[in-house]
Amino acid sequence: MPLIEKIANQNGTIGVWELKETADDLLKTVELNPADTERLESFKTENRQKEFLATRILLQNLIPENTPTIHRDKFGKPSLINSDLNISITHSADLAAIILSDKNIGIDVEQRHRNIDKVVTRFACPAEIEFIEKSNDPQLVKILLWSAKEAIFKCCGIQGVQFNEQIKITPFDYNAQSNFSGALRHPDKEVSYELFFRIIKNNILVYCVQH
């Protein structure tokens, strides 16, 4: 079973699953309630089924007794029924990950070499573009910024956020430190975040914690 990372610290617990098995194989190792079964059957592609099942398996690994049910609001933001913990969920092409915490959190994982050149100006402000261009690894920094802003977006729960104007990431030495900071400046909410990243199997995983 490819539970390849379990990270526990003062901010919460993260589980990371490598999407190697088929959906049928995953289905053999997970317990689904009727609502989960109905949702699984609504997915038309094998990849979406695998992502869904891996998420449920991760939750059962992290909370093996009285595993709570995942509920999504009308915008797709997940929460846990019968648990005081917050949850955030993410997938890349080959990994699924969740984070559980009593704090407000968000998580995102992206393949390190994903091509996002065409959308850089839509998620990065001029100062962040300068940070990318002056770095010695522009591709890494692009994915880091994208993942950081996705994590903050998931955490804040506000729709219609302008990534390049309303979420800002403070440049940092990504070669020397794995934590950095960001902020949301939106008419409905102004919040600061601490962010953390790590590289897992050619993917970049970023999670944020609301201050």
Secondary structure, DSSP 8 states (H G I E B T S, - for coil): --EEEEEEETTEEEEEEE--S-HHHHHTT----HHHHHHHHH--SHHHHHHHHHHHHHHHHHS-SS--EEEE-TT--EEEET-S-EEEEEE-SSEEEEEEESS-EEEEEEETT---GGGHHHH--HHHHHHHHHSS-HHHHHHHHHHHHHHHHHHH--TT--HHHHEEE----TTT-SEEEEEEEETTEEEEEEEEEEEETTEEEEEEEE-
